[in-house]
Amino acid sequence: MIRHELSRWTIGDPVDDPGLLLLAAMTQARIRAAQHADALDTILEREGWEHAFVGDSYAVDDEGNTHKVGEYARQLAQWEARERQFAADLAVKALTAGIAERQIHLAEQQGTLIADILRAVLNDPTLGLTDSQRARVPGVTRRVLTAANTA
């Protein structure tokens, strides 16, 4: 099921990024766990805990059909737990694979790009900034960033 879902996400890329595949599989597992939990909640609201999990319990659906719910409720609970564990295992693998480091590297690249753009704007001769004004920019920038980090 997971392989099928992930194969639908591959849109003509000849090489898959393992980190992105880990994150996609983790997200899919989390979504499935939530779907199982929602289905289980529906049964529990309609039947109550005792009837949903204990003994032979039956429910009538919207079309008037009677079906056993105890086994289905137990299976949903098992599926939900399995998907949550799978998502957690994938999260550990993603961290081990350095996904967090890749995110930090990307943030650093974005910071460098913003600094380069800011430098280019401040050095643009059409602004007419003096050397003294340009010299105050690092201090002002530091103050603004510090304020943003504490907010």
Contact map, one row per residue, 1 for C-alpha under 8 A:
1111100000000000000000000000000000000000000000000000000000000000000000000000000000000000000000000000000000000000000000000000000000000000000000000000000
1111110000000000000000001001000000000000000000000000000000000000000000000000000000000000000000000000000000000000000000000000000000000000000000000000000
1111111000000000000000000000000000000000000000000000000000000000000000000000000000000000000000000000000000000000000000000000000000000000000000000000000
1111111100000000000000000000000000000000000000000000000000000000000000000000000000000000000000000000000000000000000000000000000000000000000000000000000
1111111110000000000000000000000000000000000000000000000000000000000000000000000000000000000000000000000000000000000000000000000000000000000000000000000
0111111111000000000010011000000000000000000000000000000000000000000000000000000000000000000000000000000000000000000000000000000000000000000000000000000
0011111111000000000000000000000000000000000000000000000000000000000000000000000000000000000000000000000000000000000000000000000000000000000000000000000
0001111111100000000000000000000000000000000000000000000000000000000000000000000000000000000000000000000000000000000000000000000000000000000000000000000
0000111111100000000000000000000000000000000000000000000000000000000000000000000000000000000000000000000000000000000000000000000000000000000000000000000
0000011111111001000000000000000000000000000000000000000000000000000000000000000000000000000000000000000000000000000000000000000000000000000000000000000
0000000111111000000000000000000000000000000000000000000000000000000000000000000000000000000000000000000000000000000000000000000000000000000000000000000
0000000001111100000000000000000000000000000000000000000000000000000000000000000000000000000000000000000000000000000000000000000000000000000000000000000
0000000001111111000000000000000000000000000000000000000000000000000000000000000000000000000000000000000000000000000000000000000000000000000000000000000
0000000000011111000000000000000000000000000000000000000000000000000000000000000000000000000000000000000000000000000000000000000000000000000000000000000
0000000000001111100000000000000000000000000000000000000000000000000000000000000000000000000000000000000000000000000000000000000000000000000000000000000
0000000001001111110110000000000000000000000000000000000000000000000000000000000000000000000000000000000000000000000000000000000000000000000000000000000
0000000000000011111110000000000000000000000000000000000000000000000000000000000000000000000000000000000000000000000000000000000000000000000000000000000
0000000000000001111111000000000000000000000000000000000000000000000000000000000000000000000000000000000000000000000000000000000000000000000000000000000
0000000000000000111111100000000000000000000000000000000000000000000000000000000000000000000001001010000000000000000000000000000000000000000000000000000
0000000000000001111111110000000000000000000000000000000000000000000000000000000000000000000000000000000000000000000000000000000000000000000000000000000
0000010000000001111111111000000000000000000000000000000000000000000000000000000000000000000000000000000000000000000000000000000000000000000000000000000
0000000000000000011111111100000000000000000000000000000000000000000000000000000000000000011011000000000000000000000000000000000000000000000000000000000
0000000000000000001111111110000000000000000000000000000000000000000000000000000000000000011001000000000000000000000000000000000000000000000000000000000
0000010000000000000111111111000000000000000000000000000000000000000000000000000000000000000000000000000000000000000000000000000000000000000000000000000
0100010000000000000011111111100000000000000000000000000000000000000000000000000000000010010000000000000000000000000000000000000000000000000000000000000
0000000000000000000001111111110000000000000000000000000000000000000000000000000000000111011000000000000000000000000000000000000000000000000000000000000
0000000000000000000000111111111000000000000000000000000000000000000000000000000000000010000000000000000000000000000000000000000000000000000000000000000
0100000000000000000000011111111100000000000000000000000000000000000000000000000000000000000000000000000000000000000000000000000000000000000000000000000
0000000000000000000000001111111110000000000000000000000000000000000000000000000000110110000000000000000000000000000000000000000000000000000000000000000
0000000000000000000000000111111111000000000000000000000000000000000000000000000000110010000000000000000000000000000000000000000000000000000000000000000
0000000000000000000000000011111111100000000000000000000000000000000000000000000000000000000000000000000000000000000000000000000000000000000000000000000
0000000000000000000000000001111111110000000000000000000000000000000000000000000100100000000000000000000000000000000000000000000000000000000000000000000
0000000000000000000000000000111111111000000000000000000000000000000000000000001111110000000000000000000000000000000000000000000000000000000000000000000
0000000000000000000000000000011111111100000000000000000000000000000000000000000100000000000000000000000000000000000000000000000000000000000000000000000
0000000000000000000000000000001111111110000000000000000000000000000000000000000000000000000000000000000000000000000000000000000000000000000000000000000
0000000000000000000000000000000111111111000000000000000000000000000000000001101100000000000000000000000000000000000000000000000000000000000000000000000
0000000000000000000000000000000011111111100000000000000000000000000000000001100100000000000000000000000000000000000000000000000000000000000000000000000
0000000000000000000000000000000001111111110000000000000000000000000000000000000000000000000000000000000000000000000000000000000000000000000000000000000
0000000000000000000000000000000000111111111000000000000000000000000000000001000000000000000000000000000000000000000000000000000000000000000000000000000
0000000000000000000000000000000000011111111100000000000000000000000000001001100000000000000000000000000000000000000000000000000000000000000000000000000
0000000000000000000000000000000000001111111110000000000000000000000000000000000000000000000000000000000000000000000000000000000000000000000000000000000
0000000000000000000000000000000000000111111111000000000000000000000000000000000000000000000000000000000000000000000000000000000000000000000000000000000
0000000000000000000000000000000000000011111111110001000000000000000010001000000000000000000000000000000000000000000000000000000000000000000000000000000
0000000000000000000000000000000000000001111111111001000000000000000000000000000000000000000000000000000000000000000000000000000000000000000000000000000
0000000000000000000000000000000000000000111111110000000000000000000000000000000000000000000000000000000000000000000000000000000000000000000000000000000
0000000000000000000000000000000000000000011111110000000000000000000000000000000000000000000000000000000000000000000000000000000000000000000000000000000
0000000000000000000000000000000000000000001111111111000000100000000000000000000000000000000000000000000000000000000000000000000000000000000000000000000
0000000000000000000000000000000000000000001111111111000000000000000000000000000000000000000000000000000000000000000000000000000000000000000000000000000
0000000000000000000000000000000000000000000100111111100000000000000000000000000000000000000000000000000000000000000000000000000000000000000000000000000
0000000000000000000000000000000000000000000000111111110000000000000000000000000000000000000000000000000000000000000000000000000000000000000000000000000
0000000000000000000000000000000000000000000000111111111110000000000001000000000000000000000000000000000000000000000000000000000000000000000000000000000
0000000000000000000000000000000000000000001100111111110010000000000011001000000000000000000000000000000000000000000000000000000000000000000000000000000
0000000000000000000000000000000000000000000000001111111010000000000011101100000000000000000000000000000000000000000000000000000000000000000000000000000
0000000000000000000000000000000000000000000000000111111110000000000001000000000000000000000000000000000000000000000000000000000000000000000000000000000
0000000000000000000000000000000000000000000000000010111110000000000001000000000000000000000000000000000000000000000000000000000000000000000000000000000
0000000000000000000000000000000000000000000000000010011111000000000111000000000000000000000000000000000000000000000000000000000000000000000000000000000
0000000000000000000000000000000000000000000000000011111111100000000111000000000000000000000000000000000000000000000000000000000000000000000000000000000
0000000000000000000000000000000000000000000000000000000111110000011111000000000000000000000000000000000000000000000000000000000000000000000000000000000
0000000000000000000000000000000000000000000000100000000011111000011110000000000000000000000000000000000000000000000000000000000000000000000000000000000
0000000000000000000000000000000000000000000000000000000001111111111000000000000000000000000000000000000000000000000000000000000000000000000000000000000
0000000000000000000000000000000000000000000000000000000000111111111000000000000000000000000000000000000000000000000000000000000000000000000000000000000
0000000000000000000000000000000000000000000000000000000000011111100000000000000000000000000000000000000000000000000000000000000000000000000000000000000
0000000000000000000000000000000000000000000000000000000000011111100000000000000000000000000000000000000000000000000000000000000000000000000000000000000
0000000000000000000000000000000000000000000000000000000000011111110000000000000000000000000000000000000000000000000000000000000000000000000000000000000
0000000000000000000000000000000000000000000000000000000000011111111000000000000000000000000000000000000000000000000000000000000000000000000000000000000
0000000000000000000000000000000000000000000000000000000001111001111100000000000000000000000000000000000000000000000000000000000000000000000000000000000
0000000000000000000000000000000000000000000000000000000001111000111110000000000000000000000000000000000000000000000000000000000000000000000000000000000
0000000000000000000000000000000000000000000000000000000111100000011111110000000000000000000000000000000000000000000000000000000000000000000000000000000
0000000000000000000000000000000000000000001000000001100111100000001111111000000000000000000000000000000000000000000000000000000000000000000000000000000
0000000000000000000000000000000000000000000000000011111111000000000111111100000000000000000000000000000000000000000000000000000000000000000000000000000
0000000000000000000000000000000000000000000000000000100000000000000111111110000000000000000000000000000000000000000000000000000000000000000000000000000
0000000000000000000000000000000000000000000000000000000000000000000111111111000000000000000000000000000000000000000000000000000000000000000000000000000
0000000000000000000000000000000000000001001000000001100000000000000011111111100000000000000000000000000000000000000000000000000000000000000000000000000
0000000000000000000000000000000000000000000000000000100000000000000001111111110000000000000000000000000000000000000000000000000000000000000000000000000
0000000000000000000000000000000000000000000000000000000000000000000000111111111000000000000000000000000000000000000000000000000000000000000000000000000
0000000000000000000000000000000000011011000000000000000000000000000000011111111100000000000000000000000000000000000000000000000000000000000000000000000
0000000000000000000000000000000000011001000000000000000000000000000000001111111110000000000000000000000000000000000000000000000000000000000000000000000
0000000000000000000000000000000000000000000000000000000000000000000000000111111111000000000000000000000000000000000000000000000000000000000000000000000
0000000000000000000000000000000010010000000000000000000000000000000000000011111111100000000000000000000000000000000000000000000000000000000000000000000
0000000000000000000000000000000111011000000000000000000000000000000000000001111111110000000000000000000000000000000000000000000000000000000000000000000
0000000000000000000000000000000010000000000000000000000000000000000000000000111111111000000000000000000000000000000000000000000000000000000000000000000
0000000000000000000000000000000010000000000000000000000000000000000000000000011111111100000000000000000000000000000000000000000000000000000000000000000
0000000000000000000000000000110110000000000000000000000000000000000000000000001111111110000000000000000000000000000000000000000000000000000000000000000
0000000000000000000000000000110010000000000000000000000000000000000000000000000111111111000000000000000000000000000000000000000000000000000000000000000
0000000000000000000000000000000000000000000000000000000000000000000000000000000011111111100000000000000000000000000000000000000000000000000000000000000
0000000000000000000000000100100000000000000000000000000000000000000000000000000001111111110000000000000000000000000000000000000000000000000000000000000
0000000000000000000000001110110000000000000000000000000000000000000000000000000000111111111000000000000000000000000000000000000000000000000000000000000
0000000000000000000000000100000000000000000000000000000000000000000000000000000000011111111100000000000000000000000000000000000000000000000000000000000
0000000000000000000000000000000000000000000000000000000000000000000000000000000000001111111110000000000000000000000000000000000000000000000000000000000
0000000000000000000001101100000000000000000000000000000000000000000000000000000000000111111111000000000000000000000000000000000000000000000000000000000
0000000000000000000001100100000000000000000000000000000000000000000000000000000000000011111111100000000000000000000000000000000000000000000000000000000
0000000000000000000000000000000000000000000000000000000000000000000000000000000000000001111111110000000000000000000000000000000000000000000000000000000
0000000000000000000001000000000000000000000000000000000000000000000000000000000000000000111111111000000000000000000000000000000000000000000000000000000
0000000000000000001001100000000000000000000000000000000000000000000000000000000000000000011111111110000000000000000000000000000000000000000000000000000
0000000000000000000000000000000000000000000000000000000000000000000000000000000000000000001111111111000000000000000000000000000000000000000000000000000
0000000000000000000000000000000000000000000000000000000000000000000000000000000000000000000111111110000000000000000000000000000000000000000000000000000
0000000000000000001000000000000000000000000000000000000000000000000000000000000000000000000011111110000000000000000000000000000000000000000000000000000
0000000000000000000000000000000000000000000000000000000000000000000000000000000000000000000001111111110000000000000000000000000000000000000000000000000
0000000000000000001000000000000000000000000000000000000000000000000000000000000000000000000001111111111000000000000000000000000000000000000000000000000
0000000000000000000000000000000000000000000000000000000000000000000000000000000000000000000000100111111100000000000000000000000000000000000000000000000
0000000000000000000000000000000000000000000000000000000000000000000000000000000000000000000000000111111110000000000000000000000000000000000000000000000
0000000000000000000000000000000000000000000000000000000000000000000000000000000000000000000000000111111111000000000000000000000000000000000000000000000
0000000000000000000000000000000000000000000000000000000000000000000000000000000000000000000000000011111111100000000000000000000000000000000000000000000
0000000000000000000000000000000000000000000000000000000000000000000000000000000000000000000000000001111111110000000000000000000000000000000000000000000
0000000000000000000000000000000000000000000000000000000000000000000000000000000000000000000000000000111111111000000000000000000000000000000000000000000
0000000000000000000000000000000000000000000000000000000000000000000000000000000000000000000000000000011111111100000000000000000000000000000000000000000
0000000000000000000000000000000000000000000000000000000000000000000000000000000000000000000000000000001111111110000000000000000000000000000000000000000
0000000000000000000000000000000000000000000000000000000000000000000000000000000000000000000000000000000111111111000000000000000000000000000000000000000
0000000000000000000000000000000000000000000000000000000000000000000000000000000000000000000000000000000011111111100000000000000000000000000000000000000
0000000000000000000000000000000000000000000000000000000000000000000000000000000000000000000000000000000001111111110000000000000000000000000000000000000
0000000000000000000000000000000000000000000000000000000000000000000000000000000000000000000000000000000000111111111000000000000000000000000000000000000
0000000000000000000000000000000000000000000000000000000000000000000000000000000000000000000000000000000000011111111100000000000000000000000000000000000
0000000000000000000000000000000000000000000000000000000000000000000000000000000000000000000000000000000000001111111110000000000000000000000000000000000
0000000000000000000000000000000000000000000000000000000000000000000000000000000000000000000000000000000000000111111111000000000000000000000000000000000
0000000000000000000000000000000000000000000000000000000000000000000000000000000000000000000000000000000000000011111111100000000000000000000000000000000
0000000000000000000000000000000000000000000000000000000000000000000000000000000000000000000000000000000000000001111111110000000000000000000000000000000
0000000000000000000000000000000000000000000000000000000000000000000000000000000000000000000000000000000000000000111111111000000000000000000000000000000
0000000000000000000000000000000000000000000000000000000000000000000000000000000000000000000000000000000000000000011111111100000000000000000000000000000
0000000000000000000000000000000000000000000000000000000000000000000000000000000000000000000000000000000000000000001111111110000000000000000000000000000
0000000000000000000000000000000000000000000000000000000000000000000000000000000000000000000000000000000000000000000111111111000000000000000000000000000
0000000000000000000000000000000000000000000000000000000000000000000000000000000000000000000000000000000000000000000011111111000000000000000000000000000
0000000000000000000000000000000000000000000000000000000000000000000000000000000000000000000000000000000000000000000001111111001010000100000000000000000
0000000000000000000000000000000000000000000000000000000000000000000000000000000000000000000000000000000000000000000000111111101010000100000000000000000
0000000000000000000000000000000000000000000000000000000000000000000000000000000000000000000000000000000000000000000000011111111100000000000000000000000
0000000000000000000000000000000000000000000000000000000000000000000000000000000000000000000000000000000000000000000000000011111110000000000000000000000
0000000000000000000000000000000000000000000000000000000000000000000000000000000000000000000000000000000000000000000000000001111100000000000000000000000
0000000000000000000000000000000000000000000000000000000000000000000000000000000000000000000000000000000000000000000000000111111110000000000000000000000
0000000000000000000000000000000000000000000000000000000000000000000000000000000000000000000000000000000000000000000000000001111111000000000000000000000
0000000000000000000000000000000000000000000000000000000000000000000000000000000000000000000000000000000000000000000000000110101111101100000000000000000
0000000000000000000000000000000000000000000000000000000000000000000000000000000000000000000000000000000000000000000000000000000111111100000000000000000
0000000000000000000000000000000000000000000000000000000000000000000000000000000000000000000000000000000000000000000000000000000011111110000000000000000
0000000000000000000000000000000000000000000000000000000000000000000000000000000000000000000000000000000000000000000000000000000001111111000000000000000
0000000000000000000000000000000000000000000000000000000000000000000000000000000000000000000000000000000000000000000000000000000011111111100000000000000
0000000000000000000000000000000000000000000000000000000000000000000000000000000000000000000000000000000000000000000000000110000011111111100000000000000
0000000000000000000000000000000000000000000000000000000000000000000000000000000000000000000000000000000000000000000000000000000000111111110000000000000
0000000000000000000000000000000000000000000000000000000000000000000000000000000000000000000000000000000000000000000000000000000000011111111100000000000
0000000000000000000000000000000000000000000000000000000000000000000000000000000000000000000000000000000000000000000000000000000000001111111110000000000
0000000000000000000000000000000000000000000000000000000000000000000000000000000000000000000000000000000000000000000000000000000000000011111111000000000
0000000000000000000000000000000000000000000000000000000000000000000000000000000000000000000000000000000000000000000000000000000000000001111111100000000
0000000000000000000000000000000000000000000000000000000000000000000000000000000000000000000000000000000000000000000000000000000000000001111111110000000
0000000000000000000000000000000000000000000000000000000000000000000000000000000000000000000000000000000000000000000000000000000000000000111111111000000
0000000000000000000000000000000000000000000000000000000000000000000000000000000000000000000000000000000000000000000000000000000000000000011111111100000
0000000000000000000000000000000000000000000000000000000000000000000000000000000000000000000000000000000000000000000000000000000000000000001111111110000
0000000000000000000000000000000000000000000000000000000000000000000000000000000000000000000000000000000000000000000000000000000000000000000111111111000
0000000000000000000000000000000000000000000000000000000000000000000000000000000000000000000000000000000000000000000000000000000000000000000011111111100
0000000000000000000000000000000000000000000000000000000000000000000000000000000000000000000000000000000000000000000000000000000000000000000001111111110
0000000000000000000000000000000000000000000000000000000000000000000000000000000000000000000000000000000000000000000000000000000000000000000000111111111
0000000000000000000000000000000000000000000000000000000000000000000000000000000000000000000000000000000000000000000000000000000000000000000000011111111
0000000000000000000000000000000000000000000000000000000000000000000000000000000000000000000000000000000000000000000000000000000000000000000000001111111
0000000000000000000000000000000000000000000000000000000000000000000000000000000000000000000000000000000000000000000000000000000000000000000000000111111
0000000000000000000000000000000000000000000000000000000000000000000000000000000000000000000000000000000000000000000000000000000000000000000000000011111
